Protein backbone atom coordinates (compact mmCIF):
# COMPACT_ATOMS: atom_id res chain seq x y z
CA UNK A 1 0.00 0.00 0.00
CA UNK A 2 1.18 3.56 -0.72
CA UNK A 3 0.55 6.13 2.01
CA UNK A 4 0.90 9.87 1.36
CA UNK A 5 1.69 11.56 4.67
CA UNK A 6 1.15 15.33 5.03
CA UNK A 7 2.88 17.27 7.81
CA UNK A 8 3.38 20.89 8.85
CA UNK A 9 6.42 21.92 10.86
CA UNK A 10 7.25 18.35 11.89
CA UNK A 11 8.33 15.07 10.32
CA UNK A 12 10.70 14.54 8.53
CA UNK A 13 12.45 17.61 9.93
CA UNK A 14 14.67 17.09 12.96
CA UNK A 15 12.41 19.38 15.03
CA UNK A 16 8.64 19.71 15.28
CA UNK A 17 5.59 18.52 17.17
CA UNK A 18 4.57 15.48 15.10
CA UNK A 19 8.12 14.31 14.39
CA UNK A 20 8.27 11.50 16.96
CA UNK A 21 4.94 9.78 16.46
CA UNK A 22 5.15 10.03 12.66
CA UNK A 23 8.63 8.50 12.65
CA UNK A 24 7.51 5.66 14.93
CA UNK A 25 4.48 4.98 12.74
CA UNK A 26 6.48 4.94 9.50
CA UNK A 27 9.15 2.65 10.95
CA UNK A 28 6.51 0.37 12.41
CA UNK A 29 4.95 -0.32 8.98
CA UNK A 30 7.88 -1.36 6.74
CA UNK A 31 5.53 -3.40 4.53
CA UNK A 32 3.98 -0.18 3.16
CA UNK A 33 5.49 2.60 1.04
CA UNK A 34 5.34 6.14 2.41
CA UNK A 35 5.57 9.41 0.52
CA UNK A 36 6.13 12.51 2.67
CA UNK A 37 4.76 15.97 1.87
CA UNK A 38 6.11 18.43 4.43
CA UNK A 39 5.43 22.14 4.98
CA UNK A 40 8.22 23.87 6.91
CA UNK A 41 7.63 26.79 9.28
CA UNK A 42 11.02 28.51 9.36
CA UNK A 43 14.44 28.67 7.75
CA UNK A 44 15.97 27.49 11.03
CA UNK A 45 13.93 24.31 10.92
CA UNK A 46 15.13 23.50 7.41
CA UNK A 47 18.75 24.31 8.31
CA UNK A 48 18.67 21.70 11.08
CA UNK A 49 18.02 19.09 8.42
CA UNK A 50 15.91 15.97 8.37
CA UNK A 51 15.95 12.76 10.34
CA UNK A 52 17.36 9.62 8.76
CA UNK A 53 14.51 8.02 6.83
CA UNK A 54 13.91 4.29 6.33
CA UNK A 55 14.16 2.75 2.87
CA UNK A 56 10.40 2.37 2.42
CA UNK A 57 10.02 6.18 2.39
CA UNK A 58 10.14 6.51 -1.36
CA UNK A 59 9.66 10.25 -1.84
CA UNK A 60 10.01 13.45 0.17
CA UNK A 61 8.49 16.75 -0.96
CA UNK A 62 9.08 19.93 1.02
CA UNK A 63 7.79 23.48 0.67
CA UNK A 64 8.22 26.52 2.94
CA UNK A 65 5.36 28.51 4.43
CA UNK A 66 7.75 31.25 5.55
CA UNK A 67 9.43 32.23 2.24
CA UNK A 68 7.95 34.35 -0.58
CA UNK A 69 6.31 32.25 -3.27
CA UNK A 70 5.85 34.61 -6.21
CA UNK A 71 5.95 32.76 -9.54
CA UNK A 72 5.76 36.02 -11.51
CA UNK A 73 2.40 35.01 -12.99
CA UNK A 74 -0.22 37.70 -13.59
CA UNK A 75 -3.84 37.20 -14.60
CA UNK A 76 -5.69 38.32 -17.69
CA UNK A 77 -8.94 40.25 -17.31
CA UNK A 78 -11.02 37.10 -17.51
CA UNK A 79 -8.86 35.33 -14.92
CA UNK A 80 -9.04 38.36 -12.61
CA UNK A 81 -12.84 38.24 -12.73
CA UNK A 82 -12.76 34.55 -11.95
CA UNK A 83 -10.39 35.12 -9.02
CA UNK A 84 -12.55 37.97 -7.69
CA UNK A 85 -15.68 35.80 -7.71
CA UNK A 86 -13.98 32.90 -5.91
CA UNK A 87 -12.25 35.13 -3.39
CA UNK A 88 -15.48 36.99 -2.60
CA UNK A 89 -17.15 33.67 -1.79
CA UNK A 90 -14.22 32.67 0.42
CA UNK A 91 -14.15 35.86 2.50
CA UNK A 92 -17.94 35.99 2.71
CA UNK A 93 -17.82 32.55 4.26
CA UNK A 94 -15.12 33.73 6.67
CA UNK A 95 -16.75 36.99 7.74
CA UNK A 96 -20.32 35.67 7.94
CA UNK A 97 -19.48 32.20 9.20
CA UNK A 98 -21.15 30.47 6.24
CA UNK A 99 -19.70 27.07 5.23
CA UNK A 100 -21.09 26.83 1.67
CA UNK A 101 -19.55 30.04 0.25
CA UNK A 102 -16.29 29.28 2.01
CA UNK A 103 -16.04 25.82 0.42
CA UNK A 104 -17.04 27.13 -3.01
CA UNK A 105 -14.41 29.87 -2.83
CA UNK A 106 -11.69 27.55 -1.51
CA UNK A 107 -12.10 24.95 -4.25
CA UNK A 108 -12.60 27.63 -6.90
CA UNK A 109 -9.24 29.19 -6.00
CA UNK A 110 -7.64 25.74 -6.02
CA UNK A 111 -8.90 25.05 -9.53
CA UNK A 112 -7.68 28.46 -10.71
CA UNK A 113 -4.24 27.83 -9.23
CA UNK A 114 -4.20 24.36 -10.77
CA UNK A 115 -4.89 25.74 -14.24
CA UNK A 116 -3.12 29.10 -14.19
CA UNK A 117 -0.94 29.55 -11.08
CA UNK A 118 -0.49 33.13 -9.95
CA UNK A 119 -2.34 33.06 -6.63
CA UNK A 120 0.53 34.79 -4.82
CA UNK A 121 0.12 38.07 -6.67
CA UNK A 122 -3.67 37.87 -6.78
CA UNK A 123 -4.06 37.27 -3.04
CA UNK A 124 -1.91 40.33 -2.31
CA UNK A 125 -3.69 42.58 -4.77
CA UNK A 126 -5.96 45.55 -4.15
CA UNK A 127 -8.83 43.42 -5.41
CA UNK A 128 -8.32 41.02 -2.50
CA UNK A 129 -8.14 43.83 0.06
CA UNK A 130 -11.33 45.43 -1.24
CA UNK A 131 -13.12 42.07 -1.21
CA UNK A 132 -12.23 41.55 2.45
CA UNK A 133 -13.37 45.08 3.28
CA UNK A 134 -16.73 44.53 1.56
CA UNK A 135 -17.24 41.22 3.37
CA UNK A 136 -16.48 42.86 6.72
CA UNK A 137 -18.99 45.65 6.08
CA UNK A 138 -21.73 43.41 4.62
CA UNK A 139 -24.93 42.68 6.58
CA UNK A 140 -24.56 39.50 8.62
CA UNK A 141 -20.82 39.84 9.12
CA UNK A 142 -19.45 38.93 12.53
CA UNK A 143 -19.51 41.89 14.89
CA UNK A 144 -15.83 41.41 15.75
CA UNK A 145 -14.75 42.08 12.12
CA UNK A 146 -17.11 44.93 11.20
CA UNK A 147 -14.74 47.65 12.45
CA UNK A 148 -11.63 46.35 10.70
CA UNK A 149 -9.41 49.19 9.51
CA UNK A 150 -7.17 49.33 6.44
CA UNK A 151 -4.13 48.15 8.42
CA UNK A 152 -6.15 45.19 9.69
CA UNK A 153 -7.22 44.26 6.17
CA UNK A 154 -3.65 44.40 4.86
CA UNK A 155 -2.35 42.25 7.71
CA UNK A 156 -5.10 39.69 7.23
CA UNK A 157 -4.61 39.46 3.46
CA UNK A 158 -0.87 39.02 4.01
CA UNK A 159 -1.47 36.15 6.42
CA UNK A 160 -4.20 34.60 4.29
CA UNK A 161 -1.83 34.32 1.33
CA UNK A 162 0.56 32.29 3.48
CA UNK A 163 -2.21 30.05 4.80
CA UNK A 164 -3.55 29.37 1.30
CA UNK A 165 -0.12 28.72 -0.22
CA UNK A 166 -0.68 24.91 -0.33
CA UNK A 167 -3.39 25.57 -2.95
CA UNK A 168 -0.63 26.56 -5.37
CA UNK A 169 1.40 23.40 -4.85
CA UNK A 170 0.85 20.54 -7.29
CA UNK A 171 1.16 17.93 -4.56
CA UNK A 172 -2.38 16.69 -4.99
CA UNK A 173 -1.45 15.69 -8.56
CA UNK A 174 1.07 13.27 -7.04
CA UNK A 175 -1.29 12.26 -4.25
CA UNK A 176 -3.72 10.88 -6.83
CA UNK A 177 -1.40 7.87 -7.10
CA UNK A 178 -1.42 6.99 -3.38
CA UNK A 179 -3.90 4.60 -1.78
CA UNK A 180 -4.53 6.63 1.39
CA UNK A 181 -3.69 10.25 2.20
CA UNK A 182 -2.81 10.71 5.89
CA UNK A 183 -2.62 14.27 7.27
CA UNK A 184 -0.64 14.31 10.50
CA UNK A 185 -2.45 17.51 11.56
CA UNK A 186 -5.49 19.53 10.66
CA UNK A 187 -5.33 23.07 9.28
CA UNK A 188 -3.17 23.95 6.29
CA UNK A 189 -1.29 20.62 6.46
CA UNK A 190 -4.46 18.84 5.34
CA UNK A 191 -5.17 21.14 2.38
CA UNK A 192 -3.34 19.06 -0.27
CA UNK A 193 -5.17 15.97 0.96
CA UNK A 194 -8.46 17.83 0.86
CA UNK A 195 -7.83 18.72 -2.79
CA UNK A 196 -6.69 15.17 -3.65
CA UNK A 197 -9.95 13.86 -2.25
CA UNK A 198 -12.07 16.40 -4.12
CA UNK A 199 -10.32 16.10 -7.49
CA UNK A 200 -9.37 12.40 -7.46
CA UNK A 201 -11.34 10.72 -4.65
CA UNK A 202 -8.28 9.69 -2.62
CA UNK A 203 -9.35 8.58 0.91
CA UNK A 204 -8.37 11.21 3.49
CA UNK A 205 -7.37 10.39 7.07
CA UNK A 206 -6.72 13.28 9.50
CA UNK A 207 -4.94 12.72 12.83
CA UNK A 208 -4.92 15.43 15.50
CA UNK A 209 -3.14 14.86 18.79
CA UNK A 210 -3.41 18.58 19.35
CA UNK A 211 -6.37 20.24 17.63
CA UNK A 212 -5.01 22.91 15.28
CA UNK A 213 -7.98 25.23 15.85
CA UNK A 214 -7.45 25.10 19.61
CA UNK A 215 -3.71 25.68 19.17
CA UNK A 216 -4.46 28.77 17.07
CA UNK A 217 -6.76 30.20 19.74
CA UNK A 218 -4.19 29.58 22.48
CA UNK A 219 -1.31 31.04 20.45
CA UNK A 220 -3.10 34.27 19.65
CA UNK A 221 -4.47 34.62 23.17
CA UNK A 222 -0.91 34.34 24.47
CA UNK A 223 0.33 36.84 21.85
CA UNK A 224 -2.35 39.34 22.90
CA UNK A 225 -1.52 38.98 26.59
CA UNK A 226 2.21 39.44 25.94
CA UNK A 227 1.63 42.31 23.54
CA UNK A 228 3.52 40.68 20.68
CA UNK A 229 2.59 38.75 17.57
CA UNK A 230 3.56 35.20 16.87
CA UNK A 231 5.65 34.30 13.82
CA UNK A 232 3.58 34.55 10.72
CA UNK A 233 0.53 36.01 12.46
CA UNK A 234 1.02 39.56 11.33
CA UNK A 235 4.72 39.34 10.68
CA UNK A 236 7.31 38.51 13.29
CA UNK A 237 8.32 41.48 15.36
CA UNK A 238 5.47 43.71 14.15
CA UNK A 239 3.51 43.70 17.38
CA UNK A 240 0.44 41.83 18.54
CA UNK A 241 -2.37 41.16 16.06
CA UNK A 242 -5.15 43.67 16.57
CA UNK A 243 -8.58 42.37 17.64
CA UNK A 244 -10.06 42.53 14.13
CA UNK A 245 -7.13 40.58 12.66
CA UNK A 246 -7.37 37.95 15.38
CA UNK A 247 -11.10 37.64 14.74
CA UNK A 248 -10.62 37.23 10.97
CA UNK A 249 -7.89 34.62 11.40
CA UNK A 250 -9.94 32.73 13.97
CA UNK A 251 -12.93 32.72 11.62
CA UNK A 252 -10.77 31.39 8.77
CA UNK A 253 -9.35 28.57 10.89
CA UNK A 254 -12.82 27.72 12.15
CA UNK A 255 -14.22 27.44 8.62
CA UNK A 256 -11.19 25.46 7.39
CA UNK A 257 -11.43 23.03 10.32
CA UNK A 258 -15.16 22.53 9.69
CA UNK A 259 -14.53 21.81 5.99
CA UNK A 260 -11.76 19.31 6.77
CA UNK A 261 -13.90 17.56 9.38
CA UNK A 262 -16.84 17.40 6.96
CA UNK A 263 -14.85 15.94 4.03
CA UNK A 264 -12.35 13.61 5.70
CA UNK A 265 -13.14 9.90 5.49
CA UNK A 266 -11.92 9.36 9.05
CA UNK A 267 -10.68 11.54 11.92
CA UNK A 268 -8.41 10.04 14.57
CA UNK A 269 -8.19 12.37 17.59
CA UNK A 270 -5.53 11.46 20.14
CA UNK A 271 -7.88 11.69 23.11
CA UNK A 272 -11.47 12.46 24.10
CA UNK A 273 -10.59 16.12 24.75
CA UNK A 274 -9.54 16.57 21.09
CA UNK A 275 -12.54 14.52 20.00
CA UNK A 276 -14.94 16.94 21.74
CA UNK A 277 -13.35 19.87 19.90
CA UNK A 278 -13.83 18.10 16.59
CA UNK A 279 -17.45 17.24 17.34
CA UNK A 280 -18.21 20.86 18.25
CA UNK A 281 -16.77 21.88 14.87
CA UNK A 282 -19.12 19.58 13.00
CA UNK A 283 -17.39 16.18 12.90
CA UNK A 284 -19.86 13.28 13.05
CA UNK A 285 -19.29 10.42 15.46
CA UNK A 286 -19.41 7.74 12.78
CA UNK A 287 -16.17 9.17 11.30
CA UNK A 288 -14.28 9.52 14.61
CA UNK A 289 -11.94 6.96 16.15
CA UNK A 290 -9.69 7.75 19.09
CA UNK A 291 -6.10 6.55 18.63
CA UNK A 292 -3.76 7.29 21.52
CA UNK A 293 -0.18 8.37 20.72
CA UNK A 294 2.45 5.67 20.99
CA UNK A 295 5.52 5.98 23.19
CA UNK A 296 8.60 3.78 23.42
CA UNK A 297 7.94 1.88 26.64
CA UNK A 298 11.39 0.23 26.57
CA UNK A 299 13.02 3.59 27.35
CA UNK A 300 11.30 3.58 30.75
CA UNK A 301 11.44 -0.15 31.52
CA UNK A 302 14.42 -0.03 33.89
CA UNK A 303 12.81 2.59 36.13
CA UNK A 304 9.29 1.22 35.76
CA UNK A 305 10.26 -2.29 36.80
CA UNK A 306 12.11 -1.13 39.93
CA UNK A 307 9.47 0.12 42.40
CA UNK A 308 12.07 0.96 45.05
CA UNK A 309 14.14 3.40 42.98
CA UNK A 310 13.89 7.11 43.67
CA UNK A 311 13.83 9.23 46.79
CA UNK A 312 10.48 8.81 48.63
CA UNK A 313 10.71 12.42 49.87
CA UNK A 314 11.18 13.98 46.42
CA UNK A 315 8.54 15.48 44.16
CA UNK A 316 9.40 15.58 40.43
CA UNK A 317 8.16 17.90 37.70
CA UNK A 318 9.19 17.40 34.03
CA UNK A 319 8.28 19.51 31.01
CA UNK A 320 8.66 22.79 29.17
CA UNK A 321 8.86 25.73 31.57
CA UNK A 322 6.23 28.16 30.30
CA UNK A 323 3.20 30.02 31.74
CA UNK A 324 0.72 27.30 30.69
CA UNK A 325 2.48 24.87 33.06
CA UNK A 326 1.79 27.17 36.05
CA UNK A 327 4.99 26.51 37.97
CA UNK A 328 4.13 29.55 40.08
CA UNK A 329 1.22 27.62 41.62
CA UNK A 330 3.46 24.57 42.05
CA UNK A 331 6.05 26.59 43.97
CA UNK A 332 3.39 28.01 46.29
CA UNK A 333 2.00 24.50 46.79
CA UNK A 334 5.47 23.19 47.60
CA UNK A 335 5.87 25.90 50.22
CA UNK A 336 2.80 24.37 51.96
CA UNK A 337 4.28 20.88 51.57
CA UNK A 338 7.59 22.02 52.98
CA UNK A 339 5.96 23.43 56.09
CA UNK A 340 4.24 20.11 56.80
CA UNK A 341 7.16 17.87 55.66
CA UNK A 342 10.47 19.76 56.05
CA UNK A 343 12.56 17.02 54.44
CA UNK A 344 10.72 17.13 51.10
CA UNK A 345 12.47 18.27 47.92
CA UNK A 346 11.14 19.50 44.58
CA UNK A 347 13.19 18.78 41.47
CA UNK A 348 12.13 20.62 38.31
CA UNK A 349 13.52 19.13 35.07
CA UNK A 350 13.19 21.29 31.98
CA UNK A 351 12.97 19.91 28.45
CA UNK A 352 12.88 23.54 27.23
CA UNK A 353 12.07 26.92 28.77
CA UNK A 354 10.73 30.39 28.11
CA UNK A 355 13.66 32.47 29.50
CA UNK A 356 11.60 35.21 31.12
CA UNK A 357 9.23 32.78 32.82
CA UNK A 358 12.12 30.62 34.03
CA UNK A 359 13.70 33.70 35.62
CA UNK A 360 10.40 34.51 37.36
CA UNK A 361 10.18 30.98 38.76
CA UNK A 362 13.75 31.09 40.05
CA UNK A 363 13.09 34.45 41.68
CA UNK A 364 9.93 33.16 43.38
CA UNK A 365 11.74 30.07 44.66
CA UNK A 366 14.41 32.29 46.21
CA UNK A 367 11.71 34.40 47.90
CA UNK A 368 9.75 31.42 49.24
CA UNK A 369 12.80 29.60 50.58
CA UNK A 370 15.30 32.33 51.52
CA UNK A 371 16.95 30.54 54.42
CA UNK A 372 17.35 27.28 52.53
CA UNK A 373 18.73 29.12 49.49
CA UNK A 374 21.36 30.79 51.64
CA UNK A 375 22.33 27.49 53.28
CA UNK A 376 22.55 25.84 49.89
CA UNK A 377 25.74 27.76 49.12
CA UNK A 378 27.60 25.67 51.65
CA UNK A 379 25.40 22.66 52.35
CA UNK A 380 23.86 22.07 48.91
CA UNK A 381 20.39 21.51 50.42
CA UNK A 382 18.22 23.92 48.45
CA UNK A 383 14.76 22.26 48.48
CA UNK A 384 13.95 23.45 44.93
CA UNK A 385 16.30 22.74 42.05
CA UNK A 386 16.00 23.68 38.38
CA UNK A 387 17.75 21.15 36.13
CA UNK A 388 17.82 20.20 32.46
CA UNK A 389 17.13 16.85 30.83
CA UNK A 390 20.47 15.66 29.47
CA UNK A 391 22.52 17.00 32.38
CA UNK A 392 24.73 14.90 34.66
CA UNK A 393 21.92 14.37 37.19
CA UNK A 394 19.31 13.34 34.59
CA UNK A 395 20.82 12.25 31.27
CA UNK A 396 17.42 10.92 30.13
CA UNK A 397 13.73 11.50 30.96
CA UNK A 398 13.61 8.11 32.68
CA UNK A 399 16.36 9.24 35.06
CA UNK A 400 14.41 12.39 35.86
CA UNK A 401 11.19 10.52 36.66
CA UNK A 402 13.16 7.92 38.63
CA UNK A 403 14.69 10.52 40.96
CA UNK A 404 11.48 10.65 43.03
CA UNK A 405 8.40 8.60 43.84
CA UNK A 406 5.72 11.21 43.05
CA UNK A 407 5.43 13.17 39.77
CA UNK A 408 3.45 16.42 39.70
CA UNK A 409 1.68 18.14 36.80
CA UNK A 410 0.44 21.66 37.62
CA UNK A 411 -0.74 22.90 34.20
CA UNK A 412 -3.67 25.19 33.51
CA UNK A 413 -3.68 24.24 29.80
CA UNK A 414 -2.98 20.77 28.40
CA UNK A 415 -3.88 18.70 25.40
CA UNK A 416 -2.55 15.17 25.72
CA UNK A 417 -0.10 15.26 28.69
CA UNK A 418 2.88 13.36 27.30
CA UNK A 419 4.96 13.81 30.46
CA UNK A 420 2.16 12.31 32.53
CA UNK A 421 2.04 9.21 30.33
CA UNK A 422 5.84 8.90 30.56
CA UNK A 423 5.64 9.09 34.35
CA UNK A 424 3.05 6.30 34.28
CA UNK A 425 5.36 4.13 32.17
CA UNK A 426 7.98 4.71 34.88
CA UNK A 427 5.58 3.42 37.52
CA UNK A 428 5.32 6.76 39.32
CA UNK A 429 2.33 7.92 41.35
CA UNK A 430 1.04 11.20 39.95
CA UNK A 431 -0.68 14.34 41.21
CA UNK A 432 -2.24 16.36 38.38
CA UNK A 433 -4.54 19.27 37.70
CA UNK A 434 -7.84 18.51 35.98
CA UNK A 435 -7.17 20.00 32.54
CA UNK A 436 -7.23 18.68 28.98
CA UNK A 437 -7.05 14.90 28.72
CA UNK A 438 -5.51 14.36 32.18
CA UNK A 439 -8.40 12.36 33.67
CA UNK A 440 -8.65 10.25 30.53
CA UNK A 441 -4.93 9.44 30.62
CA UNK A 442 -4.59 8.48 34.28
CA UNK A 443 -7.95 6.71 34.48
CA UNK A 444 -8.05 6.57 38.29
CA UNK A 445 -4.37 5.67 38.80
CA UNK A 446 -3.43 9.07 40.23
CA UNK A 447 -4.76 12.03 42.18
CA UNK A 448 -6.43 14.95 40.39
CA UNK A 449 -7.05 18.44 41.80
CA UNK A 450 -8.53 21.66 40.35
CA UNK A 451 -6.10 23.93 38.45
CA UNK A 452 -4.80 27.15 40.07
CA UNK A 453 -5.37 25.72 43.55
CA UNK A 454 -2.00 25.46 45.36
CA UNK A 455 -3.61 24.30 48.60
CA UNK A 456 -5.37 21.33 46.96
CA UNK A 457 -2.16 20.48 45.07
CA UNK A 458 -0.19 20.52 48.32
CA UNK A 459 -2.71 18.32 50.16
CA UNK A 460 -2.66 15.72 47.38
CA UNK A 461 1.14 15.62 47.35
CA UNK A 462 1.27 15.25 51.14
CA UNK A 463 -1.24 12.38 51.09
CA UNK A 464 1.09 10.36 48.83
CA UNK A 465 4.28 11.37 50.63
CA UNK A 466 2.82 10.22 53.93
CA UNK A 467 1.54 6.91 52.49
CA UNK A 468 4.33 5.37 50.39
CA UNK A 469 2.50 2.04 50.05
CA UNK A 470 -0.44 3.82 48.40
CA UNK A 471 1.93 5.68 46.12
CA UNK A 472 3.53 2.40 45.11
CA UNK A 473 0.15 0.79 44.36
CA UNK A 474 -0.93 3.75 42.25
CA UNK A 475 2.38 3.70 40.39
CA UNK A 476 2.05 0.01 39.56
CA UNK A 477 -1.52 0.51 38.32
CA UNK A 478 -0.42 3.52 36.27
CA UNK A 479 2.32 1.53 34.56
CA UNK A 480 -0.07 -1.29 33.70
CA UNK A 481 -2.53 1.19 32.17
CA UNK A 482 0.17 2.97 30.16
CA UNK A 483 1.53 -0.33 28.80
CA UNK A 484 -1.96 -1.21 27.62
CA UNK A 485 -2.88 2.11 25.98
CA UNK A 486 0.13 4.30 25.19
CA UNK A 487 2.72 2.14 23.45
CA UNK A 488 4.05 2.31 19.91
CA UNK A 489 2.71 -1.17 19.24
CA UNK A 490 -0.93 -0.23 19.90
CA UNK A 491 -0.56 2.93 17.82
CA UNK A 492 0.94 1.13 14.83
CA UNK A 493 -1.63 -1.69 15.01
CA UNK A 494 -4.49 0.83 15.07
CA UNK A 495 -3.27 2.70 11.98
CA UNK A 496 -2.49 -0.53 10.13
CA UNK A 497 -6.12 -1.57 10.52
CA UNK A 498 -7.36 1.94 9.63
CA UNK A 499 -5.34 2.06 6.40
CA UNK A 500 -6.76 -1.26 5.25
CA UNK A 501 -10.31 -0.25 6.18
CA UNK A 502 -10.07 3.06 4.29
CA UNK A 503 -8.66 1.34 1.22
CA UNK A 504 -11.32 -1.37 1.27
CA UNK A 505 -14.25 0.96 1.84
CA UNK A 506 -13.10 3.96 -0.20
CA UNK A 507 -15.43 5.37 -2.88
CA UNK A 508 -14.77 4.95 -6.57
CA UNK A 509 -12.39 7.59 -7.87
CA UNK A 510 -13.61 10.22 -10.35
CA UNK A 511 -10.76 9.39 -12.73
CA UNK A 512 -11.83 5.75 -12.89
CA UNK A 513 -8.74 4.49 -11.09
CA UNK A 514 -8.98 1.60 -8.69
CA UNK A 515 -6.70 0.55 -5.79
CA UNK A 516 -3.83 -1.76 -6.76
CA UNK A 517 -4.48 -1.06 -10.44
CA UNK A 518 -0.77 -1.49 -11.13
CA UNK A 519 0.99 -4.66 -9.94
CA UNK A 520 3.54 -4.20 -7.14
CA UNK A 521 6.46 -5.16 -9.39
CA UNK A 522 5.76 -2.07 -11.51
CA UNK A 523 7.53 -0.03 -8.87
CA UNK A 524 10.45 -2.36 -8.18
CA UNK A 525 13.67 -0.28 -8.32
CA UNK A 526 15.50 -0.90 -11.57
CA UNK A 527 14.30 -1.31 -15.15
CA UNK A 528 13.62 -5.03 -14.74
CA UNK A 529 11.36 -5.12 -17.81
CA UNK A 530 13.96 -3.71 -20.20
CA UNK A 531 16.51 -5.85 -22.11
CA UNK A 532 19.27 -4.36 -19.99
CA UNK A 533 17.82 -5.49 -16.67
CA UNK A 534 19.89 -3.33 -14.32
CA UNK A 535 20.11 0.03 -16.00
CA UNK A 536 22.79 2.36 -14.59
CA UNK A 537 20.28 5.22 -14.61
CA UNK A 538 18.15 3.44 -12.04
CA UNK A 539 21.00 3.35 -9.57
CA UNK A 540 21.72 7.00 -10.18
CA UNK A 541 18.16 7.89 -9.18
CA UNK A 542 18.56 6.41 -5.70
CA UNK A 543 19.38 9.29 -3.36
CA UNK A 544 19.24 8.21 0.30
CA UNK A 545 18.08 10.77 2.84
CA UNK A 546 20.91 12.51 4.66
CA UNK A 547 21.06 12.44 8.46
CA UNK A 548 19.89 15.42 10.43
CA UNK A 549 22.40 18.24 10.27
CA UNK A 550 24.49 16.62 7.53
CA UNK A 551 25.44 18.56 4.40
CA UNK A 552 22.68 18.25 1.87
CA UNK A 553 20.13 17.10 4.44
CA UNK A 554 18.03 20.22 4.07
CA UNK A 555 15.51 21.11 1.42
CA UNK A 556 18.14 21.18 -1.30
CA UNK A 557 18.96 17.47 -1.04
CA UNK A 558 17.85 15.17 -3.82
CA UNK A 559 16.15 15.97 -7.07
CA UNK A 560 14.59 19.43 -7.39
CA UNK A 561 11.20 19.89 -8.97
CA UNK A 562 8.99 22.92 -9.31
CA UNK A 563 5.71 22.80 -7.43
CA UNK A 564 3.64 25.70 -8.66
CA UNK A 565 4.47 29.14 -7.35
CA UNK A 566 6.19 27.81 -4.22
CA UNK A 567 9.45 25.92 -4.87
CA UNK A 568 9.43 22.38 -3.54
CA UNK A 569 12.17 19.79 -3.26
CA UNK A 570 12.14 16.03 -3.22
CA UNK A 571 14.34 13.10 -2.38
CA UNK A 572 13.31 10.09 -4.47
CA UNK A 573 14.39 6.53 -3.67
CA UNK A 574 12.41 4.71 -6.35
CA UNK A 575 12.97 4.32 -10.08
CA UNK A 576 10.08 5.21 -12.33
CA UNK A 577 9.25 2.41 -14.70
Secondary structure, DSSP 8 states (H G I E B T S, - for coil): -EEEEEEES-TTBSSSTTHHHHHHHHHH-TTSEEEEEEEE--HHHHHT-B----TTEEEEEEEESSS---------HHHHHHHHHHHHHHHHHHHHT-HHHHHHHHHHHHHHHHHH--HHHHHTSHHHHHHHHHHHHSTT--GGGTT--HHHHHHHHHHHHHHTGGGGS-HHHHHTTSSEEEESSSGGGGHHHHHHHHHH--EEEEEESS-HHHHHHHHHHHHHHHT---TTTS-TTS----HHHHHHHHHHHHHHHHHHHHH-SEEEESSHHHHHHHHHTT--GGGB------B-GGGGHHHHT-TT-SEEEEEEEEEEESGGG-HHHHHHHHHHHHHH-TT-EEEEEEEEE-HHHHHHHHHHHHHHTHHHHHHHHHH---SEEEEETTSSS-SSHHHHHTTEEEEEE--SS-SS-HHHHHHHHTT-EEEEES-TTHHHHHTTSSEEE-TT-HHHHHHHHHHHHS-HHHHHHHHHHHHHHHHHHSBHHHHHHHHHHHHHHHHHH----TT---TT-S-GGGGSSS-TTSSSSS-HHHHHT------TTSTT-STTSSEEE--TTS-EEEEE-S---
